[in-house]
Amino acid sequence: MISPAEPYRIKVVEPIRLLPRHQRIEKIQRAHFNLFLIPAEDVYIDLLTDSGTSAMSDNQWAGLMVGDESYAGCRNFFHFEKTIKELTGFAHIIPVHQGRVAENILFSTILSIGDSVPSNNHFDTTRANIENQGASAVDLVVEEGRHPELEFPFKGNIDIQKLESFIAKVGPNKIPLGMITLTNNTGGGQPASMANIRQVSQILHHHKIPFFFDAARFAENAYFIKKREKSYSNKSIREIAQEMFSYADGCTMSAKKDGLANIGGFIAVNDDSLAVRLANLLILIEGYPTYGGLAGRDLEAVARGLEEVTNEDYLEFRVNQIAYLGKRLSEMGIPIVKPTGGHAVFVDAGKFIKHISPHNYPGWALAVALYREGGIRAIEIGNVMFSKHHPETEEEILPEMDLVRLAIPRRVYTNSHMDYVVSVFDHIIMNPSCIKGLQITYQPPILRHFTCRFKEINP
Ligand SMILES: *Cc1c(COP(=O)(O)O)cnc(C)c1O
């Protein structure tokens, strides 16, 4: 028997179309070879991100109709609050319109210049919000997490030894909180184990340092714990998630991921006085504490999404769909980050594409080829996104890896779409000259990947 197909059927459809090749060529040229600058309607399969791109269920759409748009005390807030309290056990639930606002409010309340925040790997908005307070975002992921080809069940774990020596070095009073990103997005959507979460919690609490989760993909992390960690195979996802949260003092959450919603997020904390300070800042920059920048109907969609996301059939299909795409690409000889994580397949373009110099951006060139040859939009997480410039020589210093991420939106594409993606890769392997090196013709000083422009060169 093959593994079960999609655990849902289709009630509403949204047409997508594959433009003819000559139009795709024109579109990518007009976008200066930057896929962020292509209108979404000109994309056939959009794997740019899994953030805010989930398909909502009939139950969530029905929830929108019972949105209560009262300014204060809307009923949907109480449902939102109750759902999150039951799931996480945290005492105070503060809604925000997306994850980075949760980070901004939390960090600007508790961080001072010179502080440090250790984690496995900080996500980029998390890092930016920490650094914006004059503090350092410190990555302490286990060594296994830094080797793409290595199979290891919990590549999102924090290195316990490194954590202990880091605390000893800077001193606990310079660490207002420690974090862990679940799953570890920057490291390829890799999970952390319950044992690791528990140990990190013990160490931080021993030093009286609060422990927070960046919980964007907590349900996917819980599913990996169930599948890979002894003694959790008979527990429900909900029980596993509840145990995970029991080791922490709070979390930030982007509900655009495992909230199965198109917008939303929250901060949850146990500390009463901290909750008051957070709520005061929330009122200043985001909204009244019973809506936090969201419409009542959005709060309802998140509440219902958080109830659905711990469904094991859903998670099994989701994680298997990503594993399926990864396996098919691997079988064709395409190097990917292993094992596949919870939300994306990461193609190791630096290793796969040899005919283009790293300074002509092989990863970005592959993403351009995927669009031109197949109408697929993926994102480079590599030499364009992360290069630094030497302060004196202006020389471009490349990151360790040049990856292309195929992020899979939740409940949006079927496995037949995945087969199509595989066939486009097959075509590209057969015709490697369709991947062409690039030169930057314009770049802004920060976050250049969003708006920079390129021209193609002959490899
Ligand atoms: C997406 C994401 C965020 C930021 O959330 P937004 O809703 O995009 O603002 C923070 N951390 C992780 C791990 C994420 O994936």
The ligand as an SDF file (V2000), in Angstrom:
LIG
                    3D

 15 15  0  0  0  0  0  0  0  0999 V2000
    8.3780   33.5880   10.0060 C   0  0  0  0  0  0  0  0  0  0  0  0
    9.1760   33.4750   11.2130 C   0  0  0  0  0  0  0  0  0  0  0  0
    9.2860   34.5410   12.1070 C   0  0  0  0  0  0  0  0  0  0  0  0
    8.7110   35.9110   11.8400 C   0  0  0  0  0  0  0  0  0  0  0  0
    7.3370   35.8740   11.6950 O   0  0  0  0  0  0  0  0  0  0  0  0
    6.5280   36.8440   10.7000 P   0  0  0  0  0  0  0  0  0  0  0  0
    5.1130   36.4130   10.9110 O   0  0  0  0  0  0  0  0  0  0  0  0
    7.0280   36.5990    9.3090 O   0  0  0  0  0  0  0  0  0  0  0  0
    6.7650   38.2370   11.1320 O   0  0  0  0  0  0  0  0  0  0  0  0
   10.0300   34.3370   13.2500 C   0  0  0  0  0  0  0  0  0  0  0  0
   10.6270   33.1660   13.4940 N   0  0  0  0  0  0  0  0  0  0  0  0
   10.5350   32.1200   12.6570 C   0  0  0  0  0  0  0  0  0  0  0  0
   11.2190   30.8320   12.9760 C   0  0  0  0  0  0  0  0  0  0  0  0
    9.8150   32.2350   11.4900 C   0  0  0  0  0  0  0  0  0  0  0  0
    9.7630   31.2080   10.6420 O   0  0  0  0  0  0  0  0  0  0  0  0
  1  2  1  0
  2  3  1  0
  2 14  2  0
  3  4  1  0
  3 10  2  0
  4  5  1  0
  5  6  1  0
  6  7  2  0
  6  8  1  0
  6  9  1  0
 10 11  1  0
 11 12  2  0
 12 13  1  0
 12 14  1  0
 14 15  1  0
M  END
$$$$
